[in-house]
Amino acid sequence: MSMAAQDIERLIKETFPYARVSIDDLAGDGNHYAATVVSETFRGKSRVEQHKMVYDALKGRMGGALHALALKTRAPA
């Protein structure tokens, strides 16, 4: 089972509508992605908190439809 990059972006944008989101398919297989999410919502949050927020936005798809996601998160400069 795989997941399209557009679906990952859509789920993240549903939770963080003003975020800048970039998704890269690392292996070309729809299972291994890298995502960069830049959102004001992350300001003052630890990296662990930021990543948890993104994983929560994916609504339980991590480990199922989405096998691997390398995350980079930050607040805007």
VEXGU-339589 format. One record per residue (C-alpha): y, x, z. Coordinates in Angstrom, 1 decimal. Layout:
REM VEXGU-339589
        Y        X        Z
        Y        X        Z
...
REM end
This chain:
REM VEXGU-339589
        Y        X        Z
      0.0      0.0      0.0
      3.5      1.3     -0.8
      7.1      0.3     -0.5
      9.9      0.6     -3.0
     13.0      2.6     -2.2
     15.2     -0.5     -2.9
     13.3     -2.5     -0.3
     13.8      0.2      2.3
     17.5      0.3      1.5
     17.8     -3.5      1.6
     16.2     -3.6      5.1
     18.5     -0.9      6.4
     21.6     -2.6      4.9
     20.6     -5.9      6.5
     21.1     -4.3      9.9
     23.8     -1.9      9.0
     25.8     -3.6      6.2
     28.6     -1.0      6.0
     26.3      2.0      6.2
     26.0      4.6      3.4
     22.3      4.8      2.7
     20.5      7.3      0.5
     16.7      7.0     -0.1
     14.7      9.8     -1.9
     11.0      9.4     -2.9
      9.7     12.8     -1.8
      6.3     12.6     -3.5
      6.8     10.0     -6.3
      4.1      7.9     -4.7
      6.1      5.2     -2.9
      4.7      6.3      0.4
      6.8      9.4      1.4
     10.5      9.0      1.6
     13.6     10.7      3.1
     16.5      8.5      4.1
     20.1      9.5      5.1
     22.0      6.7      6.9
     25.6      7.1      7.8
     27.0      4.4     10.0
     29.8      3.9     12.5
     27.2      2.1     14.6
     25.7      5.5     15.5
     28.8      6.9     17.1
     28.1      7.9     20.7
     24.3      7.4     20.3
     21.8     10.1     20.6
     19.7     11.1     17.5
     16.7      9.4     19.1
     18.6      6.2     19.6
     19.9      6.3     16.0
     16.4      6.8     14.6
     15.0      4.0     16.8
     17.8      1.7     15.4
     16.7      2.5     11.8
     13.0      2.0     12.6
     13.8     -1.3     14.2
     15.7     -2.3     11.0
     12.5     -1.7      9.1
     10.9     -4.5     11.0
      7.5     -3.0     11.8
      6.8     -1.6      8.3
      6.6      2.0      9.5
      3.0      3.1      9.5
      2.0      0.2      7.3
      3.7     -0.5      4.0
      5.9      2.6      4.7
      3.7      5.6      5.4
      6.3      8.3      6.1
     10.1      8.4      6.4
     12.1     11.5      7.2
     15.4     10.4      8.7
     18.8     11.9      8.8
     21.3      9.8     10.7
     24.9     10.3     11.7
     28.3      8.6     12.3
     30.9      9.1      9.6
     33.0     12.3      9.9
REM end
